[in-house]
Amino acid sequence: MTASLLEVTDLDVIYPGGRGRKPFHALRSVSLDIRPGETVGLVGESGSGKTTLGRAVLGLAPVGGGSIRFDGRDISHLSRRERRTLAGDIQVVFQDPYSSLNPSMTIEQILAEPLTANGVEGRAARNKVKDLLDKVRLPTDAAGRLPKEFSGGQRQRIAIARALALDPRLIVADEAVSALDLSTQARVLDLFVEIQEATGVAYLFVTHDLSVVRHVSHRVAVLYRGEIVEQGDVAQVTGAPEHPYTQRLFMAAPVPDPDRQERRRAERLRMIEQQREQAEQAGAGGV
């Protein structure tokens, strides 16, 4: 079996409270791994901790326990200077394509910025920008235009191109298609898959949407209140989920048939009520 590229082991993330508030335990004993060229989907509702895990991998969240290892190296507590040395290996695509690009810079300047910071200049940088635009299926003349001249889907393609500039080995995609309409989502997800097949890059794909997970992931981890409650092969987890929370997520996913959607909604409400009753009975039994 291929050695893991990213290993998260028993990870705790604790945010300090301050002003009389208690510290917030955002993640508890979270463990997962990603192999080279693999996509692991990290799914959960808002507040589950999935974005926090992505931020911890990027060095943007405080690690209170456990470890994060990249290619065998512990990166849990790197300094800012040490973290910069990882920029070529770990990149990110954020959720909002409208705010993640500098509106005053041309696309060529946006894509050349990480190259220049790493010593690539002149003709080599221009050629790399052309190659990046080709990778994300944008015309060469896009280089001289501003972000405001592009649609949301096109801007997200530009953000993906920027993430690819330094040929990373891992990209954290944080709700990277949730701000797009469904048809644009599908095209951008296809692009992620194409790029992975061409480059071998690995993805940690953070999302609340199980349909997105099914589209791009090899394996899935489900987060609930800061803990992983289920993980495994994408077909197993999304096709026959075992944990009640994963089942509820599946029932909440929209389907095009209104009658089927209504039945799923009713089943989800029934499951929530049943689980509430079970929790109350367990609480009463412990008194």
Backbone torsions as a table, in degrees:
resi	resn	phi	psi	omega
1	MET	NA	140.0	179.3
2	THR	-64.2	136.4	178.5
3	ALA	-64.5	149.4	-178.8
4	SER	-69.9	141.8	173.2
5	LEU	-83.3	-43.9	177.9
6	LEU	-121.3	131.2	176.7
7	GLU	-128.8	116.3	174.7
8	VAL	-107.3	122.7	-173.7
9	THR	-127.6	119.0	175.3
10	ASP	48.3	44.1	-173.8
11	LEU	-75.6	129.5	170.6
12	ASP	-115.3	134.5	171.2
13	VAL	-122.1	121.6	-176.8
14	ILE	-126.0	120.1	177.1
15	TYR	-92.0	133.0	-180.0
16	PRO	-64.3	148.4	-177.8
17	GLY	-78.5	-73.4	-179.4
18	GLY	82.0	145.9	178.4
19	ARG	51.5	46.1	175.3
20	GLY	83.2	-5.3	179.0
21	ARG	-87.7	146.5	178.8
22	LYS	-74.6	151.1	174.1
23	PRO	-58.2	146.8	-179.0
24	PHE	-103.4	120.0	-179.4
25	HIS	-88.4	93.6	-173.3
26	ALA	-78.3	-34.8	178.9
27	LEU	-133.4	140.1	-179.3
28	ARG	-128.9	115.4	172.5
29	SER	49.3	47.7	-179.2
30	VAL	-85.6	130.4	177.9
31	SER	-132.8	131.5	171.3
32	LEU	-159.9	165.7	177.4
33	ASP	-141.1	157.0	177.5
34	ILE	-132.8	129.3	178.4
35	ARG	-91.2	160.4	178.5
36	PRO	-55.7	134.9	177.4
37	GLY	75.2	9.8	-176.4
38	GLU	-108.1	151.8	172.1
39	THR	-112.6	123.2	172.2
40	VAL	-109.0	120.4	176.8
41	GLY	-85.4	130.4	177.9
42	LEU	-111.8	110.2	-170.0
43	VAL	-120.6	146.4	177.9
44	GLY	173.3	163.5	178.9
45	GLU	-75.2	171.3	176.3
46	SER	-57.3	131.7	-179.2
47	GLY	89.7	0.5	-178.4
48	SER	-75.2	-21.2	-179.4
49	GLY	108.4	2.3	-174.2
50	LYS	-66.8	-41.2	177.2
51	THR	-67.0	-35.6	177.4
52	THR	-60.4	-39.8	178.4
53	LEU	-63.8	-44.1	176.7
54	GLY	-60.2	-41.5	179.2
55	ARG	-66.2	-35.3	177.8
56	ALA	-64.3	-41.5	177.6
57	VAL	-61.7	-35.4	-179.1
58	LEU	-83.1	-3.3	-179.5
59	GLY	81.8	21.0	-175.9
60	LEU	-108.7	4.6	178.5
61	ALA	-134.5	144.1	-174.9
62	PRO	-75.2	121.2	178.5
63	VAL	-83.6	115.9	-178.0
64	GLY	-97.8	-11.2	179.4
65	GLY	-174.9	162.3	-177.4
66	GLY	77.1	-162.9	-176.1
67	SER	-149.7	156.3	171.1
68	ILE	-124.8	120.4	-179.3
69	ARG	-118.3	134.1	176.9
70	PHE	-119.7	118.7	-178.2
71	ASP	52.9	40.0	177.6
72	GLY	86.7	-8.9	-176.9
73	ARG	-99.5	132.7	177.7
74	ASP	-75.2	117.4	-178.8
75	ILE	-113.7	18.4	-173.8
76	SER	-63.7	-35.7	-172.1
77	HIS	-134.2	46.4	-179.8
78	LEU	-74.3	149.0	171.9
79	SER	-74.0	167.8	178.5
80	ARG	-59.2	-39.7	179.5
81	ARG	-64.9	-44.3	178.1
82	GLU	-65.8	-37.0	-179.7
83	ARG	-63.1	-35.4	-179.8
84	ARG	-62.1	-27.5	179.2
85	THR	-69.5	-16.8	178.7
86	LEU	-89.4	-5.4	-173.6
87	ALA	-58.7	-32.2	179.3
88	GLY	-73.8	-18.7	-176.2
89	ASP	-102.9	-33.0	-176.7
90	ILE	-124.5	121.7	179.4
91	GLN	-127.4	174.7	-175.5
92	VAL	-139.8	145.7	168.4
93	VAL	-119.7	118.6	-176.2
94	PHE	-84.8	173.1	-174.5
95	GLN	-69.4	-46.7	-167.7
96	ASP	-96.6	107.1	-179.9
97	PRO	-71.1	-12.6	-178.7
98	TYR	-83.7	-29.5	-177.4
99	SER	-107.1	-8.4	-175.2
100	SER	-87.0	-5.2	179.9
101	LEU	-116.1	136.7	179.2
102	ASN	-67.0	116.1	-174.2
103	PRO	-67.6	-18.9	-177.2
104	SER	-92.4	-4.0	-178.9
105	MET	-104.2	146.1	172.7
106	THR	-72.6	165.5	179.8
107	ILE	-63.5	-36.9	177.7
108	GLU	-62.3	-42.7	178.8
109	GLN	-64.3	-40.1	179.7
110	ILE	-62.7	-44.6	-176.9
111	LEU	-76.6	-28.8	-178.6
112	ALA	-81.1	-19.7	-175.0
113	GLU	-56.2	-51.7	178.8
114	PRO	-66.5	-28.4	178.1
115	LEU	-67.5	-47.6	180.0
116	THR	-61.3	-39.9	179.4
117	ALA	-62.9	-21.6	-179.9
118	ASN	-109.2	21.2	170.7
119	GLY	87.4	6.8	177.9
120	VAL	-96.3	118.2	-175.7
121	GLU	-135.8	176.0	172.5
122	GLY	60.6	-138.1	-175.5
123	ARG	-62.0	-37.4	180.0
124	ALA	-61.6	-41.6	179.3
125	ALA	-67.4	-42.5	179.5
126	ARG	-62.9	-41.1	178.1
127	ASN	-65.3	-38.4	178.6
128	LYS	-65.8	-39.9	178.2
129	VAL	-61.2	-43.8	177.7
130	LYS	-60.4	-41.8	179.3
131	ASP	-64.3	-40.4	179.4
132	LEU	-65.1	-43.5	178.3
133	LEU	-62.1	-37.4	177.5
134	ASP	-65.9	-39.0	-179.3
135	LYS	-61.5	-36.1	-177.1
136	VAL	-99.8	14.0	173.2
137	ARG	62.5	45.0	172.9
138	LEU	-117.8	146.2	-177.0
139	PRO	-68.4	155.2	-178.7
140	THR	-60.4	-34.1	-177.7
141	ASP	-69.7	-6.4	175.3
142	ALA	-64.6	-22.6	-174.7
143	ALA	-58.9	-35.1	-176.2
144	GLY	-90.6	4.3	-176.4
145	ARG	-101.4	166.5	179.8
146	LEU	-96.6	156.6	-179.1
147	PRO	-54.8	-34.5	-176.9
148	LYS	-63.2	-15.7	-178.7
149	GLU	-85.6	2.8	-175.7
150	PHE	-119.3	154.1	175.5
151	SER	-74.4	172.2	179.0
152	GLY	-59.3	-44.5	179.8
153	GLY	-64.1	-39.1	178.1
154	GLN	-67.4	-38.7	177.8
155	ARG	-64.1	-37.4	178.0
156	GLN	-68.3	-32.5	173.9
157	ARG	-62.8	-39.4	177.3
158	ILE	-64.5	-41.8	178.0
159	ALA	-62.3	-38.4	177.4
160	ILE	-65.4	-42.5	178.7
161	ALA	-60.2	-41.7	178.9
162	ARG	-62.6	-40.2	178.7
163	ALA	-64.6	-29.2	-178.0
164	LEU	-84.6	-8.9	-170.0
165	ALA	-54.6	-39.5	-175.9
166	LEU	-98.7	17.1	178.8
167	ASP	53.7	58.8	-177.0
168	PRO	-69.0	162.1	176.3
169	ARG	-98.7	-19.6	179.4
170	LEU	-141.4	134.0	173.4
171	ILE	-121.3	128.7	171.8
172	VAL	-91.4	113.8	179.5
173	ALA	-103.2	104.4	-173.4
174	ASP	-97.0	99.2	-177.9
175	GLU	50.3	45.8	-168.7
176	ALA	-68.3	-14.5	179.5
177	VAL	-123.4	3.5	-172.9
178	SER	-69.8	-20.9	-180.0
179	ALA	-88.7	2.4	-175.5
180	LEU	-105.0	154.7	174.5
181	ASP	-70.8	165.6	-169.5
182	LEU	-61.1	-41.7	-178.3
183	SER	-68.1	-38.2	177.8
184	THR	-69.5	-38.4	175.3
185	GLN	-52.4	-49.6	-176.6
186	ALA	-60.0	-41.3	-179.1
187	ARG	-68.0	-40.1	-179.9
188	VAL	-69.4	-38.1	176.8
189	LEU	-63.8	-41.1	175.6
190	ASP	-59.7	-38.0	179.1
191	LEU	-64.5	-42.9	176.4
192	PHE	-56.0	-44.9	-178.9
193	VAL	-64.5	-45.4	179.8
194	GLU	-59.2	-45.0	-179.1
195	ILE	-63.2	-40.8	178.7
196	GLN	-63.0	-43.1	179.8
197	GLU	-64.3	-32.9	-177.6
198	ALA	-82.8	-32.6	-172.0
199	THR	-112.1	-21.5	-176.4
200	GLY	80.1	11.8	179.2
201	VAL	-67.0	146.8	176.3
202	ALA	-98.6	152.3	179.1
203	TYR	-125.8	138.8	159.1
204	LEU	-103.4	106.8	-170.6
205	PHE	-102.9	102.1	-176.9
206	VAL	-88.1	125.3	-177.8
207	THR	-159.4	160.2	172.7
208	HIS	-100.0	-2.5	-167.7
209	ASP	-108.6	113.8	179.8
210	LEU	-65.2	-28.3	178.8
211	SER	-67.4	-34.8	175.6
212	VAL	-66.2	-43.8	178.1
213	VAL	-56.7	-45.5	-179.2
214	ARG	-61.7	-34.1	-174.9
215	HIS	-70.0	-38.6	-169.2
216	VAL	-117.0	-18.0	-166.4
217	SER	-92.8	152.0	168.9
218	HIS	-94.2	-41.8	176.6
219	ARG	-131.6	163.2	-175.0
220	VAL	-134.5	140.6	169.6
221	ALA	-123.5	132.3	-177.2
222	VAL	-107.7	122.8	-179.2
223	LEU	-103.2	136.3	176.6
224	TYR	-141.1	118.0	-179.9
225	ARG	50.5	44.7	174.1
226	GLY	82.2	5.6	179.8
227	GLU	-129.4	145.3	174.9
228	ILE	-80.3	120.6	-177.4
229	VAL	-102.3	-15.7	178.7
230	GLU	-162.9	139.8	173.1
231	GLN	-154.8	155.1	-178.6
232	GLY	160.8	-165.4	179.4
233	ASP	-59.0	142.4	-174.1
234	VAL	-60.6	-38.8	-179.1
235	ALA	-64.8	-39.0	-179.4
236	GLN	-69.3	-49.9	-174.0
237	VAL	-68.8	-40.0	-178.0
238	THR	-87.4	-21.7	-178.5
239	GLY	-92.8	-34.1	-179.7
240	ALA	-142.7	65.2	-177.2
241	PRO	-62.4	142.0	-177.3
242	GLU	-98.9	-36.4	-176.1
243	HIS	-80.8	140.2	-179.5
244	PRO	-55.4	-35.9	-179.8
245	TYR	-66.4	-43.5	177.3
246	THR	-62.7	-39.1	177.2
247	GLN	-61.0	-40.2	178.2
248	ARG	-65.9	-40.0	177.4
249	LEU	-60.3	-43.4	-179.9
250	PHE	-62.5	-42.9	179.4
251	MET	-66.7	-26.0	-179.1
252	ALA	-80.9	-15.5	-178.9
253	ALA	-68.3	131.1	-177.9
254	PRO	-69.4	147.9	175.0
255	VAL	-128.6	153.7	-174.5
256	PRO	-72.4	-18.7	-178.3
257	ASP	-87.2	114.7	-176.8
258	PRO	-59.5	-40.0	-179.6
259	ASP	-65.7	-43.5	179.1
260	ARG	-66.2	-37.3	178.6
261	GLN	-62.7	-40.3	179.7
262	GLU	-65.0	-41.5	178.4
263	ARG	-64.4	-40.8	179.2
264	ARG	-64.4	-41.0	178.9
265	ARG	-62.8	-43.6	179.5
266	ALA	-64.1	-40.8	179.6
267	GLU	-65.6	-38.7	179.0
268	ARG	-64.4	-44.2	178.4
269	LEU	-62.5	-38.4	178.2
270	ARG	-63.6	-42.6	-179.7
271	MET	-64.6	-42.3	179.6
272	ILE	-61.6	-44.7	-180.0
273	GLU	-64.4	-41.6	179.6
274	GLN	-63.2	-42.3	-179.5
275	GLN	-69.7	-32.4	176.2
276	ARG	-65.4	-43.5	179.2
277	GLU	-63.4	-40.6	179.0
278	GLN	-64.0	-39.1	179.0
279	ALA	-65.8	-40.2	178.9
280	GLU	-65.7	-40.1	179.1
281	GLN	-66.2	-39.5	178.6
282	ALA	-65.2	-38.2	178.0
283	GLY	-66.4	-39.8	178.8
284	ALA	-66.3	-36.8	-179.8
285	GLY	-67.4	-23.9	-178.7
286	GLY	-88.2	-5.1	-178.7
287	VAL	-75.9	NA	NA
